[in-house]
Amino acid sequence: MAEYYMPGPEDTLWRKLVRWRKHGQLPRPRFPRAIQIQTDSRCNADCVFCGWHHTKGSQPQGRMDDALFKKIVDECGRHYIGRISPYLMNEPLLDPNMPDKIAYINKRRKFVTKTKINSNGALLTEGMSEGLIDAGLRHLWISVQGYSEETYKKSMNLSLARVMDNIDKFLEIKSRKNKDLPKLTITTLKTTIVEHELEYAKKYWADRNVRFKIHGVDNRSGQDVSHLGAIKSKRRRKCDLFLKQAYVLYNGDMIICCHDWKRTVVLGNLAQQSLAEIWNSQHFLDLIRQYQAGDFSNLKVCAACSGV
């Protein structure tokens, strides 16, 4: 996805073209280029590095109404949005109708729109695998945080054997159906818990011809995960997530960032407003300009974040 910036009144068309040619940056679009939609707020894991681990008892939980989901997807379908991801701060496969939702996105989307979900894989049953493949999911990312039962349990509090079996069966079903999609990516965070197993993990997934990515640990907007080897917190002014992506909770609340676990900045609600209306609201634009000016008085979630 391209990089974006917040244009000012001095940015003429010529200056925008020059900035694109020199730096590959585009002005913030009038509609988000990607969106994450939380269809169910829950998670079946208890990952030590995740905001869910720290906030699950203090935030309201629920499942998105089907009519609201379709309203959001229908609006996205009228624009050239690059990615619709029906997951956010949750385990998306807790929604038993996820294949139907993927199919609906594909029915309403423009040809450029891709679909993606991030999962821990524990609920990737054979039936769910069949459904996601048949629905045309484009990308499936699975988080595997450990390669021994002890490490995995310590990181995620789930069963490693079950997840690995689910992944193997998913690959078998894909092969049997002769399907290229979904493209599978396995992700592992480089924490102090799992770092001694990373060389094994690289070989394990390479032998299976599965894409594998290692990410660093950030502080998820202020929570203390320094014992896991997290990046030190520092105020940043170069984050462009809110210049290109939208984040919608199960109740329709649109928050500023996928790391705002405590929902400190709610921009509007899609049950009452359109996505375009919230995205272009003066409230949202003012917050972006405050961030870029280094004013975090209304953006404490950004002030405490070590970035992504």
C-alpha positions as CSV (number, residue, x, y, z in Angstrom):
1,M,0.0,0.0,0.0
2,A,1.2,3.5,-0.9
3,E,2.4,6.0,1.7
4,Y,0.2,9.0,2.4
5,Y,0.5,12.5,3.9
6,M,-1.9,15.1,5.1
7,P,-1.9,17.9,2.5
8,G,-2.1,21.6,3.5
9,P,-3.6,24.6,1.7
10,E,-0.2,25.3,0.2
11,D,-0.2,21.9,-1.6
12,T,-1.1,22.8,-5.2
13,L,-1.6,20.0,-7.8
14,W,2.0,20.6,-9.0
15,R,3.4,20.2,-5.5
16,K,1.4,17.0,-5.0
17,L,2.8,15.6,-8.3
18,V,6.4,16.6,-7.3
19,R,6.0,14.9,-3.9
20,W,4.7,11.7,-5.6
21,R,7.6,11.6,-8.0
22,K,10.3,12.4,-5.4
23,H,9.0,10.5,-2.4
24,G,6.2,8.2,-3.6
25,Q,3.7,9.8,-1.3
26,L,0.1,10.5,-2.1
27,P,-2.3,13.0,-0.4
28,R,-4.7,11.5,2.1
29,P,-7.6,10.1,0.1
30,R,-11.3,11.1,0.5
31,F,-12.1,7.5,1.3
32,P,-9.9,5.0,3.2
33,R,-7.8,2.6,1.2
34,A,-8.3,-0.2,3.7
35,I,-10.7,-1.1,6.4
36,Q,-10.8,-3.5,9.3
37,I,-14.2,-4.6,10.6
38,Q,-14.7,-6.3,13.9
39,T,-17.6,-8.7,13.4
40,D,-17.1,-10.3,16.9
41,S,-15.1,-8.6,19.7
42,R,-14.0,-11.8,21.5
43,C,-10.9,-13.9,21.3
44,N,-10.3,-17.5,22.4
45,A,-6.6,-16.9,23.1
46,D,-4.8,-15.1,25.9
47,C,-1.6,-13.8,24.3
48,V,0.8,-12.1,26.7
49,F,1.8,-9.4,24.2
50,C,-1.7,-8.5,23.1
51,G,-4.0,-5.7,24.3
52,W,-6.9,-8.2,24.6
53,H,-4.9,-9.8,27.5
54,H,-5.0,-6.5,29.4
55,T,-8.4,-5.1,28.5
56,K,-10.8,-8.0,28.0
57,G,-12.5,-7.4,31.4
58,S,-12.9,-3.7,31.0
59,Q,-14.4,-3.2,27.5
60,P,-17.9,-4.1,26.2
61,Q,-18.1,-7.2,24.0
62,G,-20.5,-8.3,21.3
63,R,-21.1,-9.4,17.7
64,M,-21.8,-7.0,14.8
65,D,-25.4,-6.9,13.5
66,D,-25.5,-8.4,10.0
67,A,-27.3,-5.3,8.6
68,L,-24.6,-3.0,9.9
69,F,-21.9,-5.2,8.4
70,K,-23.6,-5.2,5.0
71,K,-24.1,-1.4,5.2
72,I,-20.4,-0.9,5.7
73,V,-19.4,-3.3,3.0
74,D,-22.0,-1.8,0.6
75,E,-20.5,1.6,1.0
76,C,-17.0,0.3,0.5
77,G,-18.2,-1.4,-2.6
78,R,-19.0,2.0,-4.1
79,H,-15.4,3.1,-3.8
80,Y,-12.0,1.8,-4.9
81,I,-10.8,0.4,-1.5
82,G,-7.8,-1.8,-1.6
83,R,-8.5,-4.2,1.2
84,I,-11.5,-5.2,3.4
85,S,-10.4,-7.2,6.5
86,P,-13.3,-8.6,8.6
87,Y,-11.1,-8.8,11.8
88,L,-10.0,-6.2,14.4
89,M,-8.6,-6.9,17.9
90,N,-10.3,-10.3,17.9
91,E,-10.3,-13.9,16.7
92,P,-12.3,-13.6,13.5
93,L,-13.1,-17.3,13.3
94,L,-15.3,-17.0,16.5
95,D,-17.8,-15.7,14.0
96,P,-19.3,-18.9,12.5
97,N,-20.6,-16.9,9.5
98,M,-17.2,-15.7,8.5
99,P,-17.2,-17.5,5.1
100,D,-20.6,-15.9,4.3
101,K,-19.2,-12.5,5.2
102,I,-16.1,-13.1,2.9
103,A,-18.5,-14.1,0.1
104,Y,-20.6,-11.0,0.6
105,I,-17.5,-8.8,0.4
106,N,-16.5,-10.5,-2.8
107,K,-20.0,-10.0,-4.2
108,R,-20.1,-6.3,-3.5
109,R,-16.4,-5.3,-3.9
110,K,-14.7,-3.6,-6.8
111,F,-12.2,-5.7,-8.7
112,V,-9.2,-4.1,-6.9
113,T,-10.4,-5.0,-3.4
114,K,-8.7,-7.9,-1.5
115,T,-9.9,-9.7,1.6
116,K,-7.7,-10.7,4.5
117,I,-8.1,-12.1,8.0
118,N,-5.6,-12.6,10.8
119,S,-6.3,-15.7,13.0
120,N,-4.6,-17.8,15.7
121,G,-5.8,-20.9,13.7
122,A,-7.3,-22.8,16.7
123,L,-10.8,-22.6,15.1
124,L,-9.6,-23.3,11.6
125,T,-11.6,-26.6,11.4
126,E,-12.0,-28.5,8.2
127,G,-15.4,-27.0,7.7
128,M,-14.2,-23.5,8.2
129,S,-11.2,-24.1,5.9
130,E,-13.6,-25.3,3.2
131,G,-15.9,-22.3,3.7
132,L,-13.1,-19.7,3.5
133,I,-11.5,-21.3,0.4
134,D,-14.9,-21.6,-1.4
135,A,-15.8,-18.0,-0.4
136,G,-12.7,-16.7,-2.1
137,L,-10.7,-15.3,0.8
138,R,-7.5,-13.7,-0.6
139,H,-5.1,-13.7,2.4
140,L,-5.1,-15.8,5.6
141,W,-2.4,-14.9,8.2
142,I,-2.0,-17.2,11.1
143,S,-0.2,-16.1,14.3
144,V,2.0,-18.9,15.7
145,Q,3.8,-17.8,18.8
146,G,5.9,-20.8,19.8
147,Y,7.1,-24.1,18.3
148,S,7.0,-26.3,21.5
149,E,3.9,-26.9,23.6
150,E,5.6,-25.1,26.5
151,T,6.5,-22.0,24.6
152,Y,3.3,-21.8,22.8
153,K,1.2,-22.3,25.9
154,K,3.2,-19.5,27.6
155,S,2.7,-17.2,24.7
156,M,-0.9,-17.8,23.7
157,N,-2.5,-20.3,26.2
158,L,-3.7,-22.5,23.3
159,S,-2.8,-26.0,22.0
160,L,0.1,-26.0,19.5
161,A,-0.7,-29.5,18.3
162,R,-4.3,-28.5,17.4
163,V,-3.2,-25.4,15.5
164,M,-0.5,-27.2,13.5
165,D,-3.0,-30.0,12.6
166,N,-5.5,-27.4,11.5
167,I,-2.9,-25.7,9.3
168,D,-1.9,-29.0,7.7
169,K,-5.5,-29.9,6.9
170,F,-6.1,-26.4,5.5
171,L,-3.2,-26.9,3.1
172,E,-4.4,-30.4,2.2
173,I,-7.9,-29.0,1.4
174,K,-6.4,-26.2,-0.7
175,S,-4.3,-28.7,-2.6
176,R,-7.3,-31.1,-3.1
177,K,-9.4,-28.3,-4.5
178,N,-6.5,-27.1,-6.7
179,K,-6.9,-23.5,-5.3
180,D,-4.2,-20.9,-5.1
181,L,-6.2,-18.8,-2.6
182,P,-6.2,-18.0,0.2
183,K,-2.5,-17.2,0.3
184,L,-1.2,-18.4,3.7
185,T,1.3,-16.4,5.8
186,I,2.5,-17.5,9.2
187,T,3.6,-14.8,11.5
188,T,5.7,-15.0,14.7
189,L,6.7,-12.1,17.0
190,K,10.3,-12.0,18.1
191,T,9.7,-12.1,21.9
192,T,12.0,-13.3,24.6
193,I,9.8,-16.3,25.0
194,V,10.1,-17.6,21.4
195,E,13.3,-16.2,20.0
196,H,15.3,-19.4,20.7
197,E,12.9,-21.3,18.4
198,L,12.9,-18.9,15.4
199,E,15.6,-20.7,13.4
200,Y,13.6,-23.9,13.7
201,A,10.5,-22.0,12.6
202,K,12.2,-20.6,9.5
203,K,13.2,-24.1,8.3
204,Y,9.8,-25.6,9.3
205,W,7.8,-23.3,7.1
206,A,10.4,-23.2,4.3
207,D,10.2,-27.0,4.0
208,R,6.4,-26.6,3.6
209,N,6.7,-23.8,1.1
210,V,4.7,-21.5,3.4
211,R,5.4,-17.8,3.6
212,F,6.8,-16.9,7.0
213,K,7.3,-13.5,8.6
214,I,9.0,-12.4,11.9
215,H,7.8,-9.2,13.5
216,G,9.2,-7.1,16.3
217,V,7.1,-6.5,19.5
218,D,5.7,-3.0,20.0
219,N,4.0,-1.8,23.2
220,R,0.5,-1.8,21.8
221,S,-0.1,1.8,22.8
222,G,1.3,1.9,26.3
223,Q,1.0,-1.5,27.9
224,D,4.2,-2.7,29.5
225,V,5.7,-5.5,27.5
226,S,9.3,-4.6,28.0
227,H,10.0,-8.0,29.5
228,L,9.1,-9.5,26.1
229,G,11.7,-7.4,24.2
230,A,9.3,-4.6,23.1
231,I,10.5,-1.5,21.3
232,K,11.0,1.4,23.6
233,S,8.1,3.9,23.6
234,K,8.7,7.2,21.9
235,R,6.4,9.8,20.4
236,R,6.2,9.5,16.6
237,R,5.0,11.9,14.0
238,K,5.4,9.7,10.9
239,C,2.6,7.1,11.5
240,D,0.3,7.2,8.5
241,L,-2.2,4.5,9.5
242,F,-5.1,6.9,10.0
243,L,-4.3,8.5,6.7
244,K,-5.2,5.3,4.8
245,Q,-7.1,2.8,7.1
246,A,-10.3,2.8,9.0
247,Y,-11.1,0.7,12.0
248,V,-14.7,-0.3,13.0
249,L,-15.7,-2.0,16.2
250,Y,-18.6,-4.5,16.5
251,N,-21.1,-1.8,17.6
252,G,-20.2,0.6,14.7
253,D,-17.8,2.8,16.6
254,M,-14.9,3.9,14.4
255,I,-11.7,4.2,16.4
256,I,-8.5,5.9,15.3
257,C,-6.1,2.9,15.4
258,C,-6.0,-0.8,15.7
259,H,-3.9,-0.3,18.9
260,D,-6.6,1.7,20.7
261,W,-7.7,-1.2,22.9
262,K,-9.2,1.1,25.5
263,R,-11.2,3.0,22.8
264,T,-9.9,6.3,23.9
265,V,-10.6,8.1,20.5
266,V,-14.0,7.3,18.9
267,L,-14.4,9.2,15.7
268,G,-18.1,8.4,15.0
269,N,-20.5,5.5,14.7
270,L,-21.3,3.8,11.4
271,A,-24.8,2.8,12.6
272,Q,-25.7,6.5,12.5
273,Q,-23.2,7.9,10.0
274,S,-21.5,6.9,6.7
275,L,-17.9,5.9,6.6
276,A,-17.1,8.8,4.2
277,E,-18.8,11.3,6.6
278,I,-16.7,10.2,9.5
279,W,-13.5,9.9,7.5
280,N,-13.8,13.5,6.2
281,S,-15.2,15.0,9.5
282,Q,-13.6,18.1,10.9
283,H,-13.1,16.2,14.2
284,F,-10.9,13.6,12.5
285,L,-9.0,16.1,10.3
286,D,-8.3,18.2,13.4
287,L,-6.9,15.2,15.3
288,I,-4.6,14.4,12.4
289,R,-3.2,17.9,12.3
290,Q,-2.8,17.9,16.0
291,Y,-0.8,14.7,15.8
292,Q,1.4,16.1,13.0
293,A,2.1,19.2,15.0
294,G,3.2,17.1,18.0
295,D,0.1,17.9,20.1
296,F,-0.9,14.7,21.8
297,S,-3.3,16.2,24.3
298,N,-6.3,14.5,22.6
299,L,-4.3,11.5,21.4
300,K,-2.8,9.9,24.4
301,V,-3.0,6.5,22.6
302,C,-0.5,7.9,20.1
303,A,1.7,9.5,22.7
304,A,2.3,6.2,24.4
305,C,2.8,4.1,21.2
306,S,6.1,2.7,20.1
307,G,4.7,2.5,16.5
308,V,4.3,-0.2,14.0
